[in-house]
Amino acid sequence: MLPLHEYYVQSILRHRPVVPPANSGVSAQLSICTEYQIFMKNAALGYQSFKASMFVEANTVSSRKSTSLTFLSIFGNGRKPQINLAGHCDPASNGCQKVSNDIRNCQNQGVKVMLSIGGGTSGYTLTSDAEARGVAEYLWNNFLGGRSNSRPLGDAVLDGIDFDIEGGQLHYVALATRLSELSRGGRKVYLTAAPQCPFPDEWLDDALQTGLFDYVYIQFYNNGPCQYSTINPKKFKDSWNRWTSSVPAQKFFVGLPASQQAAGSGYVGADILKSQVLPFVKGSSKYGGVMLWNKYYDDRNGYSSQIRDSV
């Protein structure tokens, strides 16, 4: 398993800001791997990654309706898939099975618990459709509705898979299709994705075109050609329109940094979001809400509380 400082360096490649490690002494009451906080129309959603000891507390807030565990960051190229929860437990020694009760407690409160695969590391690639289907079956048997004697998170059944793909070969159509096939006739497996705003996405476009994805969280930050700017709002509007008209997903979310420190660029002040951005995106029937990166910075900036009533 990567040392914490290495994990955070690798996890920020392309778009991820550094979040304080668990042993840094910074905010022991927060999930250190927190990713996104999502607010939907009429029902705010929080999508954050995982800290075992804080699972129940973090999800007693009614605005958080979805949580993602990050990451299953090693798979493909003949390797056994491996989950890395940034040092909070050791899956190799079955140390993460203890979180099963926490996962179920979240689900009992109406919180969907997802597993995010990929991330900003170089530890994953798919070399063929056959290998992609094999990874899908591993995910199904070890985290979803299948059966395995070595489930890394114990017997809790997760609600779906989030695709955070930033490299590797293009066999994600086969992976998404096989996951969908395995869930037919049983408990629904939700599929979500978090592409950056340039369209089409370099790695996931073919998979997104299958219509198998429920939600798409578009990252409108760290991407000058398509992020929002008061000087040239047209580039954002054109990107939003292209995503919502070209990808057959149910709902789309505007992904933004929760503070100026949360990303290199793309921060939109709450007043501007409410007066300029939201009136535009709400014109789409596919508008789902706002995604914020991330809870660590949101707690310090209070961004979500400023926009909650307008989303």
Number of C-alpha atoms within 10 A of each C-alpha: 14 12 9 17 13 11 19 20 15 17 24 16 15 14 19 20 20 20 22 20 20 19 11 10 9 13 13 13 13 20 23 24 27 24 25 28 27 30 27 20 15 12 16 22 23 29 26 29 27 25 23 18 14 14 20 18 12 20 23 15 11 14 17 23 25 23 30 25 24 25 24 20 24 20 21 20 17 10 12 10 17 18 23 19 24 24 16 18 17 16 20 13 9 14 14 19 18 16 20 17 16 18 25 19 16 22 21 10 15 15 23 22 26 27 25 25 24 25 25 22 19 15 18 24 24 21 15 16 16 13 19 26 21 16 22 23 18 20 23 24 18 22 25 26 21 15 14 14 9 15 21 23 21 21 22 22 23 25 22 25 26 22 22 22 23 22 18 17 13 19 21 25 20 21 21 23 17 19 26 18 11 19 17 10 7 8 13 14 22 20 23 24 23 23 24 23 25 19 14 17 17 14 18 21 17 17 22 26 14 14 14 19 24 16 21 26 24 22 24 28 25 20 17 15 15 24 28 25 17 11 7 12 14 14 15 20 17 11 21 26 12 15 20 20 12 14 20 18 22 16 20 27 25 24 26 29 28 29 24 14 13 24 21 14 19 23 21 21 15 19 11 12 19 18 11 14 20 18 13 14 20 14 9 15 11 17 20 25 25 26 29 28 25 27 29 23 21 19 14 10 15 14 18 21 12 14 17 17 12 16 20
